[in-house]
Amino acid sequence: MNIILRQDYEGIGKTGELAKVKDGYARNYLIPKGIAYIATEANKNRLENDLKQQTWRQTRNKKKAEELSETLKNVSCTITVQVGEEDKLFGSVTSQNIADALAAQGYEIDKRKVLLEEPIKSLGIYSVPVKLHTDVEATVKVWVVKE
């Protein structure tokens, strides 16, 4: 059976490509999961419209991410932590703490987009990268201070 892929699928092809697969695989797996369409002229047009909408959405999201990146350049957040002897932290500052501090300032950012290589375990000022889009990254200043 000939199919048109709606998304990249390893072993078959990339989005928009025409592929030939076994009938059962197409009917029972690829089509119900929304990975592919049956290769007809109407579905080719449908895929073109889907791709146009997807491109428009990606462009809009990238533009929003760039605007947010410009505002985040000037943003810094302060996280107060408990410290013990010699200013050692009890615990650490994680991406969740940073995301919560940014949310308190009105910037809703998912904790998975805060790119901390490892948790912060000492007092100081840190520049933390935030991935807003696949092509857009911003840097936020994080001040870790004691209570």
Backbone torsions as a table, in degrees:
resi	resn	phi	psi	omega
1	MET	NA	137.8	176.9
2	ASN	-89.7	133.5	179.8
3	ILE	-130.9	162.1	172.8
4	ILE	-115.7	124.9	-178.0
5	LEU	-77.5	132.9	177.2
6	ARG	-87.8	-20.4	179.8
7	GLN	-148.6	163.6	177.8
8	ASP	-62.8	135.8	179.0
9	TYR	-140.2	119.1	-175.8
10	GLU	-60.5	132.7	178.7
11	GLY	91.7	-15.1	179.9
12	ILE	-115.9	-52.5	179.7
13	GLY	163.4	-166.9	-177.9
14	LYS	-105.9	169.2	-179.3
15	THR	-54.1	131.3	176.4
16	GLY	87.3	-7.7	-179.0
17	GLU	-80.6	151.6	175.3
18	LEU	-90.9	130.3	-179.0
19	ALA	-135.0	154.0	177.5
20	LYS	-112.6	121.8	179.0
21	VAL	-132.2	170.0	178.1
22	LYS	-68.0	147.6	-175.7
23	ASP	-56.7	-47.4	-176.9
24	GLY	-63.8	-39.7	179.4
25	TYR	-62.9	-41.2	179.5
26	ALA	-69.4	-49.9	-176.0
27	ARG	-68.4	-37.7	-172.7
28	ASN	-94.8	-18.1	-176.5
29	TYR	-126.7	-60.5	-171.6
30	LEU	-65.6	-45.9	-177.2
31	ILE	-72.3	-46.7	178.4
32	PRO	-62.8	-31.7	179.7
33	LYS	-80.2	-6.8	178.8
34	GLY	80.0	19.0	-179.8
35	ILE	-83.3	-27.8	-175.3
36	ALA	-146.5	162.5	171.1
37	TYR	-114.7	158.9	169.0
38	ILE	-70.1	139.5	-175.5
39	ALA	-75.1	91.0	172.6
40	THR	-126.1	166.0	-179.3
41	GLU	-63.9	-39.6	179.6
42	ALA	-63.9	-40.7	179.8
43	ASN	-70.5	-28.8	174.7
44	LYS	-64.2	-43.6	177.4
45	ASN	-65.1	-40.5	178.8
46	ARG	-61.2	-42.3	179.0
47	LEU	-65.2	-40.5	177.4
48	GLU	-59.3	-43.6	178.3
49	ASN	-64.7	-41.7	177.9
50	ASP	-60.8	-42.6	-179.7
51	LEU	-66.0	-37.9	176.9
52	LYS	-62.7	-45.5	179.4
53	GLN	-63.8	-41.0	-179.6
54	GLN	-64.4	-41.8	178.6
55	THR	-64.5	-42.3	178.5
56	TRP	-61.7	-43.8	179.3
57	ARG	-62.2	-43.8	-179.5
58	GLN	-64.1	-39.3	178.1
59	THR	-64.2	-44.1	178.9
60	ARG	-63.2	-44.1	-179.7
61	ASN	-65.7	-37.1	178.6
62	LYS	-66.1	-40.7	179.5
63	LYS	-63.6	-42.8	177.4
64	LYS	-62.8	-40.7	-179.9
65	ALA	-64.9	-38.8	178.2
66	GLU	-65.9	-38.9	177.5
67	GLU	-64.9	-43.4	178.8
68	LEU	-65.3	-35.6	178.3
69	SER	-61.7	-41.9	178.9
70	GLU	-62.8	-39.0	179.8
71	THR	-75.3	-32.4	-178.7
72	LEU	-72.9	-17.8	177.8
73	LYS	-60.3	-32.2	-176.3
74	ASN	-97.8	5.1	-175.8
75	VAL	-96.5	137.9	170.7
76	SER	-134.8	145.3	179.0
77	CYS	-123.4	147.1	-178.9
78	THR	-111.5	129.4	178.6
79	ILE	-119.2	120.5	179.3
80	THR	-95.1	135.3	-177.5
81	VAL	-133.9	158.1	174.7
82	GLN	-82.2	140.0	179.2
83	VAL	-127.1	155.6	177.7
84	GLY	-105.6	-148.5	179.3
85	GLU	-65.1	146.9	179.5
86	GLU	55.4	32.3	177.4
87	ASP	55.2	39.2	175.3
88	LYS	-89.3	135.7	-178.8
89	LEU	-73.9	145.5	166.8
90	PHE	-87.1	107.6	-176.3
91	GLY	87.2	-146.8	-178.8
92	SER	-156.1	168.7	176.5
93	VAL	-98.8	121.7	-176.7
94	THR	-108.5	176.7	178.2
95	SER	-63.4	-30.0	176.9
96	GLN	-64.4	-42.2	178.0
97	ASN	-62.1	-41.1	179.7
98	ILE	-67.7	-42.4	178.3
99	ALA	-62.9	-39.5	177.9
100	ASP	-66.0	-40.5	179.1
101	ALA	-65.1	-38.7	177.3
102	LEU	-69.5	-36.2	178.1
103	ALA	-64.9	-35.0	178.1
104	ALA	-65.1	-25.8	177.9
105	GLN	-90.9	-2.5	176.3
106	GLY	101.3	10.6	178.7
107	TYR	-109.3	104.5	-179.4
108	GLU	-81.8	103.9	-179.6
109	ILE	-127.9	132.0	179.9
110	ASP	-68.5	141.1	-177.5
111	LYS	-62.8	-25.7	179.2
112	ARG	-72.8	-14.6	178.9
113	LYS	-90.0	-10.6	175.5
114	VAL	-83.6	115.7	-171.0
115	LEU	-95.8	78.2	174.1
116	LEU	-94.0	124.4	178.9
117	GLU	-67.3	-41.3	175.0
118	GLU	-149.5	155.6	-178.4
119	PRO	-58.8	149.9	179.8
120	ILE	-80.9	127.6	-174.9
121	LYS	-122.6	15.5	177.6
122	SER	-147.9	161.2	179.2
123	LEU	-70.4	154.0	176.7
124	GLY	146.9	-170.5	179.2
125	ILE	-112.4	129.7	-176.9
126	TYR	-128.2	144.8	171.6
127	SER	-101.0	115.0	-175.1
128	VAL	-111.3	123.9	177.4
129	PRO	-75.7	143.7	178.1
130	VAL	-126.9	122.7	-178.8
131	LYS	-89.6	108.5	-176.8
132	LEU	-92.5	-26.9	-178.0
133	HIS	-155.7	167.5	-179.4
134	THR	-60.0	-28.6	-179.1
135	ASP	-108.5	-5.2	-173.2
136	VAL	-121.1	127.8	178.4
137	GLU	-134.1	140.4	178.8
138	ALA	-122.6	162.1	178.1
139	THR	-120.2	132.1	-179.0
140	VAL	-117.1	137.5	176.5
141	LYS	-85.3	130.9	178.7
142	VAL	-120.4	121.8	177.4
143	TRP	-100.1	120.2	176.5
144	VAL	-105.5	112.9	-176.2
145	VAL	-126.3	158.7	179.7
146	LYS	-86.6	155.2	-178.8
147	GLU	-67.5	NA	NA
